[in-house]
């Protein structure tokens, strides 16, 4: 009997042990299965992240168009975090608005939909179930609706430092009524620059967890880098195209300016234009008025760059249209002013000096339209005179006042005399201490050069060299134009 009791006790013990071992084994198998599944999920997530980063890598090399990059960012983020939908908004050039760049059709609205869109969208809430088909009116509204700073949740995200997670406890009730349940939302920041806002949304049937925020933050960081890289490529390409266009414009402008001095019996004439930028707002020209007269013009358009160069072209056309067979420079400027007045903006004007020389009698006439007074070196007494008749700039008055001020000023050339015309880019040139070249220095250098009986070309070269030495490689702030006229 004792043997039987011990046998049953041993059998019972072994049965209990077997049950416990079976339970342990079952738990271990379940853990192994869970580990395998977790490992598979991790591997799948790594693959999705790798595909996402590889796609962004193509953007770094400039191989993806902006629209394709925007789609890649949103759809890649949706796929990695198993979101229902996503949206990307970019900051506009003026940094005032968020512009929709890409929105998936499944994304729940992140802005409150107006009543007129709601009325055109039947059963809006039902559309955000499992079987969702986005209505045209709603999609059109979302793709066209821009967001200002602090406007709605998207506008607030513009000012954040990092992404945030929202659920039914923190979301605005108006957005939840439109089918929104959980959201990952954050700014796309590179350096100190916010490029846009990225959002991932889930509806009532699926939800995010707080734990995915770290992964979303990493996606936002990489997306910001990709967007910034493409912005750099775009800006570099735009600059290259602009530089190319400016180079063409500069070559065209060179054609409009005289390439060689005119051959005038008894005179040497030379001119030079040195732009401060790619294009010049200064203008000079030589015009054969008739068989006895040569016309010489110098002008300075207010401002610099492209706008000034365009006005300069209008000025050239107007002058050439009225100078032929007209020996009175003031009458020419009267006509030019009337023609330009209607085309000039209120804040723009043109200063001009225009003269005609009768190269048979050596008599000259000068009309000045608000331009710097030409310097006339008289060889007989080695004295420099400023030819300073009255006159107002072109384009300020329609003609009544302008004509009263602008008259012909007579002068006469003798052997060895030299007339210098210049723009204020010469006298206002600055050295490294901010000191201007000035009219007195220009008169001194002209007197020294003209007294040496230099040719007109050499005299012009000496003056430009003197200016360059004075400014000593400082940036040129204004266009420089010089014309020398020497009587042989």
C-alpha positions, 0 to 999 in steps of 0.5 A: 500500500505504501508502494502504491501511494508513492507511485501515485505521488510520483505520477502526479508530480510528473504530470504537474511537471509535464503540464508546467513544461508544456505551458512554458514551452507554449509561452516560449513558442509564442514569444519566439513567434512574437519576436519573429513577427517583431523582427519582420515588422522591424525589417519591413519598417527598415526597408520602408525607411531605406526606400524613403531615404533612397528617394530623397537621395535622388533629390540631392543630386537634382534628379527629381522635379519639385512636384515629384519630391513633394509626392515622395515625401508625403507618400513615403511618410504615409507608408512608413508610419501606416498613416491614412493620409498626409499633406505637405505645405510649403512657405511661399517666397514672401514667407507670409503663407503656407501653400499646399504642395501635395495632399493625398486624397485620403488625408483628413482636412486639417482646416475647417471646411467652409459651409459652401464646401460642406454643402457641395460635399454630401455626407462629408463625415461618411467619406472618411470611413474605410471606403473613402472617395474624396469629392472634387469640391473638397479636394479643390478647396484643400489644394487651393487654400493657403494658410497664414501664420497662426491660422488653424493648426497648420499655421500654428505648426509653422512657428513650432520648433519640433513636431507634435502628436495630437489625438482626440484629447488635444485636437480641436473639436471642429477638426474631429467632426470632419473625421480627424482622430490622430495627427503627427504635425511638425515644421520642416526646419533646416538651419534657422529656416522653416521651409514648410509643414508636414502632416500625417493624419488618421481617421476614426478607424485607425490611430497613431500612437505616441511612440511614432513621434520620434520616427516622424521627427526623423522623417521631417528632418530628412524631408527638410534637408531634401527640400533645402537641397532642391531649393539650393539647386533651383536657386543655382539654376535660376542664377545661372539662367539669369547670368546667361540672360544678363550676359546676352543683354550686356552684349546687346547693350554694347552694340547700342553704345559706340564701339569706335569713335567718329572720324571728325576732321580736326578733332579727336573724340574718345568715349568709354562706359564702365558699368557698375553692374552687368548692365549700365544706366549710363549712355553716350552716343555720336550722331552725324547731324548733317554734313557739317555737324556732329552731335555728341550726347552723354546721359545718366538714368536714375538708378542702376541695373536692368530698369535703368538700362531699359530706360537708357534704350528708350532715351537712345531711340528718342534722341536718334529719332529727333537729332537728324538735321537738327543743329540746335541741341535744346530743340532736340532735348525738347522733343526727347523730353516730351516723348519720354515723359509719358513712359517714365515712372514718377521716381525716374529721370534722365540727366543729359548733356547734348552738344553739336559741333560745326567742325568747319567753323569750330563753333559748338552749342550745348544744351544741358538737361540737369547733367553734370557741367562739362569741363572745358580746358582752354589751351591758350591760358591753360584754364578749365571752365565749367560749361554750366547752362541752366536745365532740368532733367528729362522726364520730370516735366511734360514740357512747358517748364522744361522748355523754359530752362533748356536753351543752347549755350554757345562756345568755340574750340581753338587748337589744343582745347579739350572738352570733357563730358562725364557722369556722376559715377566719376566724381562720386567714386569712393576710396577705401576711406569713403572719400569722393573723387570729387570735381576738383580732383577731376579738374586737376587731373584733366588740366595735367593730362590736357597740358601734356598735349595727349591724344584724346584716347590717351587722355581718356586712358590717363583719367580712367587710370587715375580713377582706378588708382584712387578707388584702389579696388573698392567696389564700384557703386555707380556707372562711369562714363567719360567722353573727351573731345580734343581740337587738333 
